[in-house]
Amino acid sequence: MNTHLNNPVFEVISTVSQDLDQPAFVIGGFVRDLLLKRDHKQDIDIVVLGSGIDFAHAVASHLKGDIPVKFFKNFGTAMLSYKGWKVEFVGARKESYRNTSRKPVVEDGTLEDDQNRRDFTINAMALDLRPDSFGNLVDPFHGIEDLERKLIRTPLDPDITFSDDPLRMMRAIRFAAQLDFSIDPECYKAIARNAARLEIVSPERITDELNMIVSSEKPSRGFILLEETGILQLIFPEMVDLKGSEIVDGRGHKDNFFHTLAVLDNVAAVSDDLWLRWAAILHDIAKPLTKKFVPGIGWTFHAHDYKGAKMLPRIFRKLRLPMNEKMKYVEKMVLLHLRPIALAEDIVTDSAVRRLLFDAGDDVDDLMTLCEADITSKNPQKVKKYLSNFIIVRQKLKEIEEKDRLRNWQPPISGDLIMKTFGISPSKEVGIIKDAIREAILEGEIPNEFEAAREFMIRQGEKAGLNRVLE
């Protein structure tokens, strides 16, 4: 194992451990990912028997360069950065919890105490950094066997583990999603029993874990576990409302929960963009509100794109997602997600493509990715037809963009120029002329050029009985 501890910081920690006669161990995610041969974060957690702060200062003094140590006396932790790695030091400790808070009462403890307080067996493994036993694995809960079995399991009674710190339930599901592991059956049952305890966890921490699930390679794994254990109903009921299908007069509709997960996985297969993935999650979020059975036609979800976009600010606010341009981006994706599908179903006209470019702007490529992901039919011929048509739509977008330069386009005639030309104040007439110029360009009646737009403006003004005062 010691051949894998090739980061030079471990040699320094080993030396300091001997000098101070203070045992030190690397523990947690670094060890787990090392054993999985998985790319790990640039974080190393070191547990020492004694003062983590004093130990960190000693390590910093041995490293080359003037390396600052950040320390938090109240928590007994210290952190330094070395060659892109963040190394955190903490004294071994044991914890006890109160029923109303996930913040523990902390006391000094042994390595065994520290491993007992860890969330899962695969995160409780430690590697000894003392010179005489460098690289030896300390694994009291058989975490290495759980790695081989691809199993998420708590070191102690899962009911106590999850009741003490309910966020660990979200972490269990997040690790299952990220690593493609199963959750131990007893842990799984304990999550379902203790789900309501999440009410003592801040929404921000819950959403941090949710975003890591969304960012995983196949996010549907995590969302299925969240739904099955009852957590999703507590934190994101609008998504649970998508679940189920209904049959009337022999006509049914697809289960929009599982359709949404399929779209999300399709997007995740081609894009790491968190907010495009959120657009996949939310693109049909208003279908339960808009669902209607029309005799002779079947199920309709009229205006679910528009109503879904209207729901976005409330959902983002509740989930503590950013109320900024990220929300606006997802809102736009939800609002426009049917437009390329409509183009793919019909003859693709230049004016329709111009309008899509105008409305989507720089996000048009992401919108096309979302729409391609939205084709989840079990009919391979239908899928082939749609995807072939999307190739035509993409080509049209490219051609129109090169010809008319409409991405993030602003009409060439400003309201200020209209007012100066006709000697008028801000008024309804200014807006009417601006809209007419925009429509003429989008319909292809005039080119997207200043002179052509100016001449059109003059004609529109004359039609409205306005006289030019400025040449």
N, C-alpha and C positions, 0 to 999 in steps of 0.2 A: 504493500500500500504506500510505503514511503516514497516510491519512485513517482507517484502521482502528485506528491506535495512539492512540486518543483518551483512554486512561486518563492522568490528569495525572501519574502517577508516571513515565511515559516522558519527559515534557518535562524533569523534574528530572534523570533519569538522563542525558539528552542533554547538559544543561548541565554536569553533573559530569564527564562524559566529556571535554568540551572543556576544562574548568578543569584537570583532572588530566592532560590529554593521554594518556588511557587509553581505547582503543577498547572499546565495550560493545555487546552484542548480546542480544536476547531470543531464546530458543531452545527447541526441544522441543514439548511438548504444547500450549502456548499458541498457537504459530505454526500447528501442524497444525490445531487446532480453529478458529482464525481463518480459515484458508483454506477449511475445510470449511463455514464459516458455522454451526458447531455450538456449542451452549452449552458453555463450557469451565469447568473448575474454577477456583476463586478462587486459583490458583497461577500465579506468573510466575517463570520461571527466567532469570537474567541471567548471561551469561558475559562476563568482562572479561579483558583482556590485562594482567595484573598482579595485585595483591592484591585479592581479592574482599572481604576484611574491611575494609580501608581504604576501599574504594569504598563499601561499605554505610554506614559511619559518615559519609562525606561526603554521601551521599544523605539520610540521616536528619537531618543538620544543616540541609539546604535545605528540608525539608518542614515545614509548619506544625505546631506542637504538639511536645510532648516525646515523641519516638518512640524507644523502646528498640530496641537492636540485640542480637539473640542471635547469638553467634558460637562457632565450634568450631575452635579454632586447629589441632588435629591434622589436621582435614580441609580447612582453608582455606576454610570456608564461613561465611556469615553470613545472617541472616534478619531481616526486619522486617515488620510488619503495617501496612497503610495502607488505610483505608476498606474494610475487609472483605477485602482482597487480601493474600495472603502472597507476599512478594517475596524470593526467595533469590538470593544472589550467590555466585559461585565464580570463581576464577581459571581460565583455560583450562588444560587439563591433558591429558597422555597417560597411558595405563595399560598395564601388563603383568601377566600372570596366572601363578600357579603352578598346577600340575595338581591339587593337593589342596584348593584353596580358591577361592571365587568373590570373595574380597576382593583387589582389585588393588594392585599397587605403583604409586604415583602420582608423577608428576613434572610440573613446570611445562611448558606447551606452547603451541602456537599455536592459533588458531581451527580450522585444518585438523586438528590433532591432536585437538581436542575433538570435532569432528564425526565423525572416524574412530572414536571410541570409543562413539558412540551406537548404540543397539540396532537401529533401523530407519531407512530413508531418510526416512520421513514424520515421524520425530522428530529428524532431523539438520538440518532447515532452520533458518536464523537470519535475523532481521531486524536490520539495522544501525541503531544508535541514535545514531551520531555526527551532529552537526548537518548537515554537508555531504553526507551520504549517508543521511539519516534515512529509514527504511522500505524501503531496498533489500534484496532477498532474496538471501541467500547459500545456494546450493543445489547443492553439488558432486556430489551423488549422484542428482540428478533426482527428488527427492522429490515435487515438484509434479506430475510426470508420473505417479508411482505413486498419488498421490491421485486423479488423473483416471481411472486404470485400476483403482482400488479394489484395490490390491495391497500386501501386506506383504512387504517385502524388506529384507535386511540390507545395510548399506553395504559391508562387506567379505565375505570368504569366510564363508559361514554356518556351516561346520563349526568354524572358529576362534571365531566370535562366540558360538556356543552352547556350545562346550566351555569357553571362558573363563568365561562366566557362564550356567550352565544355566537359571537362572530366566527368561532371555529366551525360552526355548521356550514356557513358560507365557504369557509376555507376548504373544508372537506370536499364540497362539491366543485370548487374551483380546481383543486388538485386533481380530482377525478377527471375533470374536463381537459385540463392541460396535459396530463400524463396518459390519458386513456386508461385509467385504473378503475377498478370496481370499489365500491364502499362496502366494508365488512357488514354482513346482515344485521348484527347487533347495533352497530353504529348507525346504520340506515334507519332502523326502527327508533333509535334514540333521537335522531334528527327530527323525525316526524312527531315524536312525543314532545320535544322541547322547542319546536319552531316558534311558538308564541313568545319565547324568551327574547327574541330579537328586538322586542319593543324597547329594551334598555340600551340598544346599540344605536349610535348616531347614524342618521341616513347617509352621511358622507362616507362612513366606513363601509356600510353595506354596498353603496354604489361603487366604491373602489374595488371591492371583490367582484361585483357584477360586471364591471368593465373588464376585469381580467378574464372572466368567463367569456364575455363577448369577443375578446381578443385572442382566444384560444384557437387552435387549428381547426377544430370542429365544434363550434359553440353549441350546437343542438344537444350534445351530450349533457352539458351543464344545465340547460334550460329544462330538459326532460326531468332531471333529478330535482331541480327546484320545484317543478310543478307536482311531481309525484309525492314529495315530502311535505307539501303544503306551504312552502316558503314563498313561492311565486305569488300566491293569492294574497299574502301579507304585504309584500313589497311592491308588486306590480300587477294588481288585479285586472287592469285593462287588457293585459296580454292573455290572462287566463280566460277572459270573456270570449276570446277568439275560438276557444276549444269546442269541439262537437260539430255534428252536422245534423240536418233536419230533412225529413222527407215528407212532401205533400203531393198528393195525386201521382205518386210514383216518381216524383222528381226531387232529387236531393242536391245539396251543394257540398263542396269539399270541406274538410275540416281545416279551417283557416289558421289554427294554431300550428298544426304540423306542416301546412303549406308555408307559413312564415318561417319555420325552422329550416325547411328545405331551401328557401330563398336565401336565408342567412348563411347557410353552409355553402351555397353556390357562390355568394359574394366573397366569403372567407377563403374560398379556394383560389381566388384571383386577386384579392386585395387585402392588405393589412390595415387599411384606413378604418379607424374606430368609428368615425361618424358616418361613413358609407354603410358600415355594418348596422349602426343604429337606424339608418334609413330603411334597411331591409327589415329590421324588427318592427318598425312602425308604419311601413307603407300601407298595410291593410288594417290599421288599428281601429278605424271607424266602421268596419264592416258590421260588427254586431249592432251598432246604432242605426245603420242604414238598410239592414236586411229586410226584404219584403218579398212575399210570394205573389206573383201576378199570374192569374189563370191564363193558360194558353201560351205564356212566355216562360214562366219558371221563376227562379230566384233572381232578384236584382239587388244591387248594392249602390244605388244611384248616389252620386256625389260623395262617395266615401273618400275620394282623394282630397276634395275641398274640406270636408268636415274633419278628416284626419289631420290635415295641416293646422286647422283651428285648435285641435286638441294638444298640439305639440308644446306650446308654452306651459300649459298646466302640468303636463307629464314631466317635462324637464325640471320645472320648479320643484315638484314633489320629490323627484329622484335626486335633487341637488346636482343635476347636470348643468353645464355652463349656459347661462342666459345671454349668450353673445352670438358672434358670427357662426359658431358651431351649430347652435340651435336653428339659426336662420337657414343654414345649409341643409339640415335635415328636413326642415319645414318645406324648403323648395323641392327637395327630392320627392317628398310625399305628395305634394301638390301636383307635380309634373309626371309622376311615374306611369300614368296611363297614356301619355301623349305619344311616345315612340311606338307603343303597342298599337295605337290607333293608326299610325302611319304604316306600320308593318302589315296591317289588315287590309289597307286600301291602296289605291294608286298614290304614289308619293309625289305630291305636287311641290313645285319650288316654293310657293308661298307658305305652305304648311311647314316646310323645312326652315324657311327664313324665320317664321314665328317661334319655332322651337329654339333656334339659335339665339334669338333675341331674348327669350324668356329664361333659358338655361345659362347663357353666358359661358364662363369658363368651366362650369360644372356639367357641360353637356356630355363629356366622355364618361363621367361617373354615372350620369343618368342612364346612358346606354348600357353600362355594366349592370346597373340595378335591373333594368328592364329585361336584359338577357337572362339574368338570374331568376327572374319572376316566371319564367317558362318552366313549370314543373309538371306538365302533363305526363301521364303514363303512356300516352299514345306517341310512339316514336315518330310517326309520320307528321303529326301536328307539331312536335318539337322541331323537327327538321325544317318544316315549312317556315315557322316563325324565325328560326335562327338564320335561315337563308335570306328572308326578307329584311332582317336586321342588318345583314351585310350590305344590302342595297341602301337602307336608310343611312348607315354610316358613310357609305360612298357619297351619297347625296349631300350629307352634312359637310363633308370635306370639299366637295365641288362648290357648293353655295358659299361656304366660308371663304374659299380662295377668291371667288368672284365678287362677293358683296361685302365681305369683311364685317359681319354682323355680330360676331362674338363680343359680348360686353359693349355693344354698340350704343352710341348716343346719336340721336338725329342731328344732321349737320346744321339745322336752323334752330337757334335758341329763342326763347320767349322774349329776351331782351331785344334781339334783332327785329322780331315781329313788331314790337311796340315802337321802336325807333322808325321802322320803315313806314308805319301808318300813323304815327303820332298819337298813339292811344295809351291809356293807362292799363295796369293789370286788370284783366276782365275775362269774361267767359269766351269772348271772341279769340283771345290769344290761345287758350287751351284748345278750342275747336280747330284752329289752323294748325297748331302743333300736331294734334292727333291725325289730321288729314294728311300731313306730310309723312308721318310715321307709317300710316296705313298704305299710302301710295308706294313707299319704298318696299314695305313687306310684301305687298301684292305684286311687285315687279313693274308697276306702272311707270316709275321713274328710277334711274340708277341712284345708288347711294353716294351722291356727289353734291358738293355745295351749290354749284351753278344751277344744276337741274332742280334742286330742292328750292332754291331762291326763286326761280321762275314760277315754279308751282305755287309757292307761297304768295306771290304777287297775284296770280290768277285767282287763288282762293280768297284773298282779301278783296279783290275787285267784285267777286261774286257776292261777297257779304256787304258790298256798298262802301268799302273803306277806300280812302284816297291816299296815295303815296305822298310822303313829305320828304323822303330821303332817297336819293339815288345812290 
